[in-house]
Structure formats: C-alpha cells, structure tokens
C-alpha cells in the first residue's frame, strides 16, 4: 500500500509541476497541453517493447529494461539476450518465479486505470479463447495409463507447454504424424497426457514427465502461434462389467458353434477336463481375456530371452529397478526422452493392453491403430 500510494503521489506531483510551467516569452500557462504530453510520454514508457502494448505483469531485467512476463518468456524461445540492449540475461527460471514489478504496476494502475483495465480484460479474453481448444503435440504415440518422458525444445512447443501448465488440468494431446501423407497430416486418434512433473532448464527447454489419461478423436484442427490446437471427442473404453459380458457372449458362441474345431486339444487329460490353460489361436476359436494376456506375457519372455539388444533394452523398461540409463530418440517435432521404466506389468486386461502396446517392438504407425478401437455396444 505504501509503494502504491507513493507512486500515485509522485504522479500527482509530476502532473502538478508540469501544469504550472509557464512559457518564458509570453508567460501563458500550457496546463492542458503539458498534461496531455506528460500522459502520452508516460503511456509510451509503460509499453512493452516486445508486444507494443501496455505492460501486463511487468518484470524488470538486471539491465533495467522491463517487459511483460509472458513476452519475455517468448523472447527466450529465440535468444537469451535483452531484446533492447542485447545484454546477456539470467536463465528464464529467474523470471518465471520473480514477482512482477510492484512500483511499475502501481504507476500504471494509478495513472492509466482505464487502459490497465482494458489490457487485463484483453489478456483474460485471450486465455479463455485458448481454453476452448486443446493443444496438440504432433510427435509420437502415447497410451492411457502409461508414462511418457518428453524433452521440449522447439520454441512453438515450449510456448504450448507453458500455456498448458497454466491450465487447471495441465494437459495436452499427443498424436502421431501420418507417414507419406504430407507434412501436416496427423492421425485422427491420440491420447491426452497430463503433466505430472516439469523441469525447466536454464535456456528454457523443458523436461516433462506425463501420464496418459484417455484417448480422443480429433474432430477439428487449427494453428495457434505455430502449434496445433483442436477440438476433440473423448473415446472411453467399455466398463469392466460390459467387457465381461462381451467375453462371455463370445465364448458361448464359440462353444456352441457347429463347426467348432477341437483338434488343438491335448490328447492327454488335463486337470480342467482336457482343455489347456492357453489354447493356440485359430480362426474360429475364441480365447478368454486371461488366455490372451498369457500369450502376450509368453511373447515378452521370449523376446527377453533371445532378442536384439535394442529390443531387450525396451523390454527391460518394464518395472526395472534401478532404471537403466535414459535413451534419447529424435522425432520430427521434439526429442523424446525414454526413461527406462514404464512401471510394473499390470494384472488387469485394460491396463495390460496399453502396457503391451508400449513395450512390443512394433512400429508406431502400426500400433497406433489400437487407439482407433471404439467401444462396442453392450450386448442385448
């Protein structure tokens, strides 16, 4: 309050002294002209030299120049020097947690209240407009319930992530680009990622830890400040009860099929009446969810036992403790940081499906078809 009052009184004294200036030749007062000139000069001094608008949350650099907080952050995406004097600036994290210049804010609110209110309303309107669309990161595949580690270095995506961090759910969408379909073609289905941890490096790059929350279908896409945004339609899986009902119906149809093939059965009796715990897949034989999971687990064990080193490295990420050294993989839109663990092997079919999609050594443009599986209606 003291600083705000002091700034206001300072402005009053400046205006008062300016209004009392007389023309030395004629002695006439130039009150109106002087006051107008003063406020015009003040407004000019309170403009950010990046966006050329009135300061909003101004921060002052060690060199003495002030900018809007968000404008300075966007400037860091291209250079770590002061935009005016080209002096080396401290790391971006220094300004991210620095309080706004209170004295400068008080001067603006006291001398230019209407312009300050209009500027604040415009910023609020821009923020609300951004919330109407979901930011989309065009990079690689991600899966519900599976962690992803991302290194964000492109200026447009650094801006996108900073804005996502300011939203209540701290989320953004991830989609895979379509191969051989043009530079701007992307898959229609993707996964929403929630940021669980963010580390900002000195030069403004970001290291993210995220986890997939749910699938979505991209129904509308546009561009904002160089990155993709869109309107999405959430895709939910069927409930466990519906899944169990679908499984029972499929097994019953298989058991009562007239042309059922039982030639795979072991001629030697087994404890469950001659039916092995995991029958081989055939064209007309329905398997239970647990049997399908066991097939996948056996496949993972086989790969671990005798596969190429890069496959073993990927599979060893499943619940490895302590984690192996991180591995970097370059993508068109950013650098993916593969931390060497995706968690323990899930014991439920829903989570295991996405777990298997992550660890299986299959190309992403093939695996992404799993995200397009829409829920089946509940059987009557």
Secondary structure, DSSP 8 states (H G I E B T S, - for coil): -HHHHHHHHHHHHHHHHHHT-B-TTT--B-HHHHHHHHHHHHHHHTB-TTT-SB-SSEEE-TTS-EEEHHHHHHHHTT-SB-TTT--B---HHHHHSS---HHHHHHHHHH-HHHHHHHHHHHHHHHHHHHTSEEEEES----BT-EEEEEE-SHHHHHHHHHHHTSSS-EEEEE-B-TTS-TT-B-SEEEEEEEEEEEE-TTS-EEEEEEEEEEEEEEEEEEETTEEEEEEEEE----HHHHHHHHHHHHHHHHT-TT---TTS-SS--TTTS--SS----TT----HHHHHHHHHHHHHHHHHH--HHHHHHHTTSS-SS----EEEE-SSSEEEE-S---S--SSHHHHHHHHHHHS---HHHHGGGGG--------
